[in-house]
């Protein structure tokens, strides 16, 4: 939108700007940061035509506007909220606002419409519209100056020191409005001495000193740079507290810095694939020995397969090992696959949503530390930093989800908002009040939130930039809808399962075309679910995992039942970590419906307990145009049961499913023997939710 090339400016013989080069794209918020006298205000005056540059060019929307007069610049789409507010004290609030639109010669109706829009941003001005501007507080005068600029409906808003001389609470309010303007699509050039505020509120930044740009880049990077933080944000000094800005303010006994993301690196240090494979072989050998010596269940399996720890000499020997299944976990309840003494176990977690015995896993402290570290790796790959506020809207308790998301967030150093699942009103209130920047949930929850945000018209008032979701499959169209309704948020699909620590065992990168999985913590095989033989690389198959350092309940060739495919080669993002596609489905009939795992055997159990209901049924899963999931359950009446009993039977079956599985279904009762029979296993589940591609 705006391009400044080699801009130089003088005040008489004194040079204020030295060859400034700067660009602003449409919809961006750009911060111009520097101390007093750095040349920030001079640059804005050159843009508005208030000061003529000595050299250089200013182009707005590919048109040269160098030396254009201020009124014409307003008509071209620029507006300035000047340093010191400069409101007309002897005029009312309403009259000051009208001045902002004078160069545009608007109709009375359009002027009134724009006033209403300004009052929407600044309700306090509406309350004081007849009050003289000179009697307003400093914060209210700043709102008036910004409102006056907005009356021109600028495509590029110039804000010169909006926080100057304001109390912290008022500054919070002003910057909340700046953020709201940015979310609504307004392009902003923000000039500020308060570097922390400016960098936190912007996409990119230019650091100005003595009339020259000395540093530029993404605001998040600049704000996390320890050298720049010391130079521009101040740092405490034990010997001379008053020597720093914060010290001078009396804030000397606090920890100024969160952990620095540039110093905290959760990615592995392997230089190439060979180093990773050597690490994997060592881990595989350790796991086989650990389980052989520590677990009676595993030792029995390994002995039956004639396997000893010495058998494992290469990674190819992995295929000699026996499989582990979900049935092994249930059979070993409540401490299945335990490979350490009870004294070393510090926590248990369990899977959710199934009937009967849960899949319970035990953890040592090292297991939890490893889980926390590689979950922090997920956040790092998604670009989350200590500046973010992460709203965790997944389940807490015996399930792994909430705990994993929160521990990883705190490890990164971001603010965790442990909201838990559901309660849409509270979730949206937290988004507004805490200005959360990252939202973590299931795909269904993210869609529900997105639709509610859109319905309530608050998309421009929230600060969500990233959505990290998991637990459910999602198509490209569903992802696109969530992103759009959230105001353009970037989505990251995160993987994991309780058996394999929990969520966080992999995540998609910024390329958004694959899932990177943590090959330094577990091995991944893609096998044909029928033959259990490796598929051709790139073909779809069942994901089978083997842990490399898990102590409490290790996994050896655990059949996850998830269907995916390995993606060969190195990712364009540069990560050495291996990758697979998003999860396509399951090799068994397990259903993930609205965040709940449902086994067809659970349906069997419920139906068999209702007199008058037959044994045959079908489950049809669909997704409507609003991306909401629906389940239609087609059930036969028992033989010789009169159709007149259908309402009574429908009510009882629906009630029991809601009571036991916590989901609602659309029930259809049909005549006995009307559903197809098969000599082989009858197909009972018809999942038609995803029609388009997943990547």
N, C-alpha and C positions, 0 to 999 in steps of 0.2 A: 504493500500500500504506500509506504513512504520510504524513500531512499535519499540519504544525505551523503554527498560525495565531496571530500576535501574541503569541508566548511571551515573557514577562518574568519574571525571577527576581532575588531579593535574598538576600544574606547579612546579616541584620540590616538596618542602614541602607544598606549598600553594595549598589548595583545591579550585577548581573553580566551580565544579558541584557536587551537593549532591543528588544522587538517583533520577535522572530525569526519569519520565514516561510520554510518549507522543505518540499519534497515529495520523496518517494522512490517510484519505480515498481517493480513486481515485477521481480526479476532484475537490477536496476541496482546498480552500485557507486558510491556517492556519497562524495566526499572532503570533509571539513570541515577547512580549512587555516587556520592562524593561529599567531601567536607565543604564548609563555607568557602566561597571564593574559587571553587573548582571550575566554574563555568557552566553549571547546570541551568540556571535561569537565563543566562545569555543565549544558550542553545534554543530554549523555548521561545524567547523573544524573536530570534531569527526565523523560527518556523512560522510564527504568527505575523511576521512582517512588521513587528514593532522595532526591530533593530536590523539594519542592513549589513549583511556579511561583506567582508573585504574580498573574499574569494570563495569559490566552490559553488555547488549546485544543490538545489532541493527539488526532488521530483515527487509529486503526489499522484498516484494512479497513472503513472507513465507520462505525466504532464509536468513541464518545468514551471515551478511556482516561485522561483527565487525572486526576492524583492517585490512579491505581490503584496498589496496593502491589506491591513487587518480585516476590513469589512468583506473584501473579496475572499480572503482565506476562510472566513466563517461560511460564506456561501459555497465554498468548495468542500466544506465538511469538517473544518477544524474548529475547536472551541477551547478556550483556556480558562482554568480556574487558577488565578494568580497567587503567588506567594503573598502572605499577609492579608488574604481574602479580598481587600479593596472593595468592600461593599459601600453603597452610598447611604451613609448613616442617616441623612435627613429624609430619605424616602422609605416607604413601607416595604415589607417583604414582597408583597404582590408587585409593586412598582419595580423593584430590583429584578424580579424574575422577568418582567416584560422587557426590560432592557436587553436581556440575552437574545431575544428574537428579532430585535429591530432591523438588523441588516437583511433579514429574510423577507420582510414585508408580508407577514402572514395574515390570513383572515382572522377575524375575532373568534370564529369557531375553532380554527386550528390552534390558535394561541391558548384558548381555554382547555382544549384537549391536552396540550403539552403541559399546561400547569397541573392538570390532574395526574399526569404521569410522574411529574416531579414530586408531587405530594405523596404519591405512592411509595417513592423511595425515601422521602423525608417527611413522615407524618407530623413531626414537630413544627415544620414550617406551615402546615395547614392550620394548626392551632394558633399560629402567630402571624397569619397572613396580613393583618391590618396593623401590626406593630411596627414601629420605626426600627430599621435595621441596626441603627446605632445603639439600641437598647438590648440587643440580643447578646447572649453569652458568646465566648470565643468559638465553642463548638457549633453553636447554631449559626454563627456567621460563616463558618467553613461550609456547613451544609447549604447555606444560601448561595455562596460563591459557586459551589458545585452545581446546585440546582439551576443557577443562572446560565452556566455553561451548557447544561443539558437541554435548556430551552431551544437551543439551536439544533438539537437532535444530531450531534456530531457523529461522523464515521470514525473520527480520531479525537479522543478527549485527552487534553494536556492538563495534568495535575501537578502544580508546583508547590511542594512542601505542604501537603494537606494536613500533616500532623503537627506542624510548627506551633509550639506554645500551648498545646492542648494537654489536658490531664489524661492519664493512661486509659481510663474507662471510656472517655470520649473518643480517644484514638481508636480503641477497639471498635466502637460504633462506626466511625468513619471508614475504617478498613473493611468492615463487614459489608458496607454499601459498595465500596470499590470492587470487592469480590463479586457482589451481586451483579454489578454492571458488567463485569468481565464475563460472567456466566450467561448473561443475556446477549452476548455477542459484540459488545462495544469494544473497539480497539483503544488501548490506553497507553500513553507514555507517562510514566509516573516518576517525578523527580523528588528525591527524598534524602535527607541527611540520616534518618533512622534506617540504617542499612538492613537490619534484621527484619523490620516491617516490610520494607520495599522488596527484598529478595523473597520473603515468604509469600508475598501477594502477586508475584510476577512469574512469567514463563522464562524469560531471558533477561539478562542484565548487562549493562555497560558500567564499568567503574571508571570514574573521571577524577583526575588529579592534575592541578595546574593547567587546565585547559586541554588536556590530552586524555584519550582513552587508554588506560593502562592494562585493562583486563576485560574480557567479555566471555559470555557463555551461558549455559543453562543456570538459572537461579539456584536450583537445588544443589548443583555442584559447587557453585561459588559460596553458598551459605555453609556447606559442609567442609570447605577447605580450611584447615587449621591456621594456615598463614594469613589468609584473608580475614578469617574471624578475628585474629589477633590485631590485624592492622585496622580493620574497619568497624569491628563491633566492640573493641575494648577487651581487656583481660585484667584480672585482679593482680595486684602486686603486693606481696606480703611486706616488703620493705617500705614501700611508699604507696599506700592504698589510694591516695588522692591522685596518683599519676595516671590512673585509668578512668574512663568515663563512668564505668559501673562503680569503681572504687569511690569516686567523687560523690556518687549518689548514695554512698553508705552501704552498698551491696557487696560486702567483702567476705562474708562468712557463708557463702553458698557455693555449691558446685555448679559452675557456669556451663560446662559442656556435658552433653550426653556422649556416649561412645561414638567415636568418629567412624562413619561408614567406610571412609577410604582406608582406615587402619583395620577395620573389622572385615575380614574377607572369609566367607564361609565356603568358598569354592575350593575344590581339591587342588593340590600343587603339582599334579602330574603334567609332565611336559609333552607326553605323547601317549598313544594307545598302548604301546608295549609296557610302559610303566604302570598303566591302569590294570592291564591283564596280570602283571606280576603281583600287584596288590590283591587282585581277585583270587589268584591261586593260593596265596598265603592265607587269605580269609576263608576260603573253602576248606583248606586242610585243617585250619583251626576249628571250624564249625563241626566238621565230621569227628574230630578227636573230642571236642567239648561235649557233643551229644552222646558219643559212644561211652564216654566215661561218666557222664552226669545224668543221663536219662534212661530209665529202664525201658520205656516205650521205644525210644529210638534204637537202643542197643538190640532189642528183640528184632526190630525191622532190619537193621543192618546185618545181624547174624543170619537171618533168613535169606538175605541176598548175598551172603558170603563176602561181606564188605568189612574191612578193618580200616582204621585210619591210614595205614600204610598204602592202601589201595590207590589213594588219590595222589597221582603224580603230575597230571596235567588237567587243564580245564575241561578237556574232552571226557575225562573220567566222571564228570558230573552226571552223564547219562547212565552210568552204572548204578546210581543211587536210587532207592525206592521212593515212591511218591508219598506225600502226606496230603490228607484231605480234610474237609470240614467235619466229616464223620469222626476222624481221629480226635479232633478237638472236643466234640460233644461226648465221645466215649470216655475221654480222660477228665471230664468235668469233676471238680472245679479248678484243678491246676494241671491242665493238659500240657504235655511236652515240657514240663518243668525240668530244667537241666542244672539248677543251682540249689543249694540248701535254702530252706525257708528263711534263715537269718539274713540272706542277701536280698530277699524280695522286699521292695519298698512300696509297690503299688500294683493293683490289678485294674484292667479295663475289660469291657465286654462289648460285643456287637449289639446292635439295636434292632428292634422291630420283628424278631422271630418268636415263634412259640416254642415251648419246651425248654430244653437246656440251652443256655446261651453259649456262644464261643467266647471263653474267658482267657485272657493272656496275662501273664505276670511279668513284671519289669524289675530289673535291678537299677541302681542309681546310674550306672554307666549307660544302660539302655535309654533312660530318660534324658541324660545329657546328650547322647547321640541324636535322639529324636529332636530335641530342642535345637541343636546345631543345624541339622539338615532342614528343619522347618524354617529356620532363619535364612538358610540358603534359598528357599522358595521365595521368601519376601525379597531377598536381594535380587534374585533373577527377575522379579516383577517390578523392581525399581523402587521398593519401599525404603525410606530413610528415617532417621530419628526425627525428622520434621513432620512425619505423617501421624495421623490419628486414625487408628484402625478399629472400626466397629465390628465386633465379632458376634454375628447373629446366627450361631449354630449351637447345638445342644451341649450342655455341660452335664457333669455327673459321671456315671459309670462309663458313658461313651467317650471315645477318644477325641471327638471333634473339638469341642470348646477348649479343652486343656491344651491341645496341640497348637491351635491358632494363637492362643494367648501367650504361651511360653515362647514361641518363635517370635512373636511381636515384641515382647519385652527384651528378648535377646538382641534383636536389632536395635532397640532403643526407642522405638516409636511408642506413642501413647496408646494403650489398650483401652477400649470401651467395651467391657464384657456384657453386652446386652442380652445374649441368649436368643433363642428362636422365638418366632411369633410376635404377638403384640405390635401390630403395625403402627398404631398411634404412638406408642413409646419409641419405636424405631425411628419414625420420621421426626419426632420431637428431638431425639438425640442427634440426628443428622443436622437439624437446624441449630440446636443449642451448642453442640460440641464442634460443629463444622468438621465432622469426620471426613477424611480424604480417601479412605479405603474401606470398602464394605465386603465382608466375608460371609458367605451363606451357601445354601444349596442353590441350584439353578432355578428351581421353582420359586423359592423365596425371593431371589433376585428379580424374577419376572413380576411377582406379586408387588414387590416394593416399587419397581419401575412404573407399573401401571398406576399405583396409588399416588406416586409423586407427580405423574403426569395429570391425573385426575384433579389433584389438589392445586396444581399450578405452582409448585414450589421448586421446579427444576433449576431455576436461576438463583435460588436462595440457598442451595446446598453446595457442598464443596467436593463431592465424590469425584475422584479422578481415576480410580482403579476399582474393579470388582474381582475378587478372588472367589471362585465358586467350585464346588465339587459335589460328590456323592451321587450325581445323576448325569445321565447322558443329555446332550443338547446338540441341536443342529445349528448350522450356520445362520439360518433365518431367525431362530430363537435368540441367539447371541446378538445378532444385529438389532433386534427389537429392544432387548434389554439395554444395550449401549445407547441407542437413540433416545429412549425414554428417560435414561439417567443423564441426559445432556452430553452425550459423547464420551462416556467413560470407557476406559480400556479394560477388556476382560481377559482374565487368566484362569484357565482350567487347571485345577490342582487335583492330584490323584492320591490314593492311599487306601488302606484297609486296616481294620483293627488288628488282624493277624500279623501284619507287617508294620508294627509300631503304631500306626494310625494314619491320619491324613498328613500330607507333606512329603510323600515318598517320590514325588515328581511334580513338575509344573511346566506349563508352556512358557516359552521365552518370548521376547519382543517380536520375533518373526511370526508368531501366532500360527504356525503350521505344523507343530509337533509338540510332544511332551518330552522334556528331558527327565530321565530317571536317574537316581543316584546309584550308579554302577559301582561306587566304592563302598556301598552299604549292602547291596544285594545283587545277585545274578538274575537275569531275566531270560527265560526260554519262551519261544512261541511254538506250541505243539498243536498237532491235529487232535481235537478233542476226542475223536473216535479211536484213532490208532495210537495216540500218544507219542508219535514220531515227529521230529522237527519238520516244519513246513519250509518251503522254499522262501528264502529271504525276500521280504516284501509282501508275502501272502498273509491273509488273516488267519489267526489261530488263537488258542487259549494261552493266556499268560500264566506261566509257572515260575515261582520265585524261590530263591534260596538265599538266606541271610548270610552275611560274612562276618558279623561281629556281635550279633544279638546274644545276650547271655541268658536271660530269664527263660524265654520260650523260643528257641531258634526254630527256623523253618528249613526243612530240606525238601526241595522240589514240591512246594505247596501249590496245589491246583486252585487258583483263584477263581476260575470259571469265567473271568472277564475275557472278552474277545478284543484283540487289537492286532497290530502288525509292527514289526521292527522296521525302522527307517535307516537304511545304510548311509554311510558317509558322515562327514562333519557338517554341522549346521552352519548357516550363514552368520549366525550370531557370534560364532567363534568359540563356543563352549566345546570342550573335549568330551563332555558327558554324553553317553549314548541316548538314543531317543526312540519313542514309539508313537503311533497315532493315538488320537483320542479314543476312549473306550467306545466300541461299536455296539456291544451287547453282552450277553452271557451264554455260556455253553450249557447251562442248566435252565430250569424254568423259573428261577428266582426273579421276582418282579420288584423293581424299585418304583413305588407309586406315591407321589407327593411326600417324598422323604422317608417312606416306611418300606422296609424289606418285607415282602410277603412271599411265603412259600406255598405252592399249590397244595401241599400236604395240609397246610393250615385251613384252606378252604374245604378240603376233604373232611377234616375233623369236625368242622362246624356243620357242614351239610348232613353228615351221618348222624348228628345228634338231634336233627329236626325230623320227627315222624311225618311221613307223607312226601318226603323229598327223595328223589332217586340218586344214583351214584354218578351219573354222567353230567358233565358241565363244560362250559367254555368260558374263557376270560378274554374279552376284547378290549384292548387299550387304544385309545385315540387321543388326539390333541386338536382342540378347536382353533379357529382363526385367531383367537386371543392368546394362544399357546398355553391354555389350561388343559391339564390331563383329565381324562374321564375313563372310568372302568365300567363296562357293561358285562354283567354276569348272566349267562344263559344257563338255566338249570332245568333238568327234567323233573316232572312230578314222578313219584313212585308208581309202579304198575297198579292199575285199577283205582287210582286216586282221582276223584271227580274234579273237573276243571273249576267247579264252583268254589272249591277251597283255595283257589289261587290267591285272592287278596289276603286271606289269613296266613297262608304259608309265606307269601312275599314279605309281609310285615315281620314275621318271626326271623326269617333268614337275614333280612336287612338289619334288623335290630342286633342280632348276634354278631354279624360281621363288624358293625360299627362298634359294638362293645368290646370285642376281642382283638380286632385288628386296627381299630382307630381310624378307619376310612369309610367313606360312603360310596355305595355302588348303585348303578342303575340295574335293577333286577328284572329279568324276563323269564317267566316260567313257561315251559313248553311241554308237549305231550310226551309220555313215556316212549322211548325208542326212536324219537325223532332226530336225535343227534347221531352223527356217524360213528360207527364202530370200526376198530382196526385190529388185525391180528398182531400188529406190533404195538408199540406205545402210542396211544391216541394223542393227537395234538390238542392240548387244552388251552394254551396261551397264544393269543394272536396280538402281537405288539405292532401297531401301525402308527405309533406316535411320530416317528421320524421319517419323513418322506424325502427330504433333500439331503445333501451330503453333510458329513460331520466336520469336514475340513475344507 
